[in-house]
Amino acid sequence: MYIVQIASECAPVIKAGGLGDVVFGLSRELQVRGHAVEIILPKYDCMRYDHIWGLHEAYRDLEVPWFNGAIRCDVYCGWVHGLLCFFIEPRSSDNFFNRGCYYGCLDEHMRFAFFSKAALEFMLKTNKRPDVIHCHDWQTGLVPVMLYEIYQYHGMANQRVCYTIHNFKHQGIAGANVLHATGLNNEAYYYDESRLLDNNDKTAINFMKGGIVYSNFVNTVSPHHAWEARFSEIGCGLQPTLEIHQNKFGGVLNGIDYNVWNPEVDSYIPHPYGADNLKGKMLNKKALRERLWLGNSDKPIICYIGRLDDQKGVHLVHHAIYYALGKKAQFVLLGSATEPGINSWFRHEKDHLNDNPDVHIELGFNEELSHLIYAGADMIVVPSNYEPCGLTQMIGLKYGTVPIVRGVGGLVNTVFDRDYDADKKAKERNGYVFYQTDNQAIESALDRAISLWYRHPKDFRQLIDQGMECDYSWNNPGGQYVGIYDYIRHK
């Protein structure tokens, strides 16, 4: 098959979160399976150009219709770790992608409406006719809308669209100016509950809703999160739309790239290791303590790696630090806060605990250090309020770092409680799960994990082994996506 991915991110050249990892990992898996894959991205001024090989101009003066005129674009081509990527650069005073950032601009809806239009125009003008166009999140929600309403009448009638929603929280809410800019024009037609009209704001259109309505198949990034989106507030107002289109909606669990996240080949850690020999993990634990100036004592290390914000259950992260210390464990935190108040809170905790040899708080993000923490820690906490898929728990399992997670989203599909998961055989269980959002819930899970580490080290080692045996590579989801592509091609 010939597949074109259209997205606002692709790691490692453009990465703000898990979306970039998914676009890269899935694309590479599809390519390994023998499919032709191309990726269309914005050409941001701040992206990692050092990860692009052979960047060159592929198409000059691409005219993209916009309002009553057109914006000329140049399209560049290059290889990102073996994947063929096209980067769209508008020549416009709007400077859509020359902002020194990927997201966070006041005209976000216009930036990505233009990108979606330009991606389609590029495919049209260069005679690219993929079997499947795979779009991601609200930023590309208008691609299937414009494909069906405009471009199918200009030679693109046979293209099918798979639309993946990574986060329902951000949906792309905009006004009628987007319709006029993109050539969709007919307000009365699109301001309709069956098309783009936002379910809550009757003065606005909703990019993500458009993606759901017009795509041939829609999925989110884990089976349990698909259920949550339909039947709980996690759907953020799109539950009625998902109900209408339930026959083309499902969940496909993300994978992780074991070429990057694998302690046997990880170049960021000083001592490679595998499930058959955990001596290297103990040496990495020693190296982690030396790097972070932690006390060298016979205690478990518990870690947290990720954003510090409400989605990630930041109040439980904070409580876990002090509870772990009270239970004779060490704690390492690596994370960046998304709000000034949260940053100040954890900055205060960092200063307060600075002289404690059993804790280290690192505010910000450091890719190299994250690998060492995964390799050196004994347990990782993931107490998210909601988590569409989650990658940290899957990485933790691969590195023999036992996950302690809240039972939401993809965490439910990947972590199975050692003591209480009746649906899994004992040898299939790999961590600890709690379900409530109060302190007592995470305390119970932490207490069970720490107690097992101290009192039954052989059983804890067995739990590590069972986690490391789990396969959360892109192999299984890659096969599921190929199945979806085949389904919508022949539907």
C-alpha angles and dihedrals in degrees: 000000000000111000129183118197116205113193144141092235142036121173135264096014095045116018130154096148146332093317091074092051092050095049091050097041096046093045092052092048091051090049092050087054089059101260123134109244131185128175126210116203140164114263099237118191090225101049122118101269089176088073093058120088121203098000109188141153110275102173128016127202099010102181111217115191109236126172106319095335139027140264118222118225137187117217119209127198131206145143121260106197092321098323121114109233132183119205120202117214116185117210096217140124086238088074089204095183103022096086103108089246141068098223141006103077124136092234094050093134092054093046094056096036086059092046091052091049092047093050091055092044090051092053091046096050095044094045093242106162107174121188089230134020110203114201128188133213129327094310090074099030092113093058095085090041093056092039091057099037100039119003099049086069091055100055103291101098097120099057117109126205132220111190120198121197113204098174127016092195094079111051108159107251114195146153136249092279088080090058092052093045095052098041095251086116102157102105096179091053097048097036087075128116091235092056129025105333110125112245093228106027111051091191094060143065122226121221094199093050088052089053091052095046098045103035123096092226133011127196141169125212104267136024094239093049088053088057091046092050092054100041108028142045088270086087087069094216098320095098094103091051092048089049091055092047097037093125091067098038129093147134129260117186115234120239133215127232108251090193086068104026105047125110091210093065104017109135092193095066124072096220120042116208144166140202092275093057121030095175088101090056091056090050090050089051089055090047091050091052091049093049094048097036094241121162115269099234138132096267134119118253116225118193143191121201121180147053120333104227142111094273090060094052094250093179089060092046088056092048092047091060094059095037091053091050090051090053093054096258131126123236132209122187126190114177148118122230120233095204131049092232093055091045091053091048094054093039086059091049091049091054092043093052097036095113096044109108092206101061139054125182116194112188112202129031130284117178095200093049092048090060092051091049092052089049097044103039125087097208138016126207120216105176098166123171085215131356121183091201115328125213102198095071091050091049089047091054092052091051094048091251108139112232122227105193144168113247101249137113117336091351088076091052095052110031122060121191115249094217108029113026100114092177092065131062114244091253091055096056117102114173148346130296132193127180112198127076098228128102094252091061096057090039090059093052094043092048092052092049096046092045091053090050092053103035105031109028093165090056090047089052089051090053090052091051092050091051093049090052092061115107111218095153122128090263098094098037089043089059091047092052091049087053090052092048091051091048096053093042092058099033 
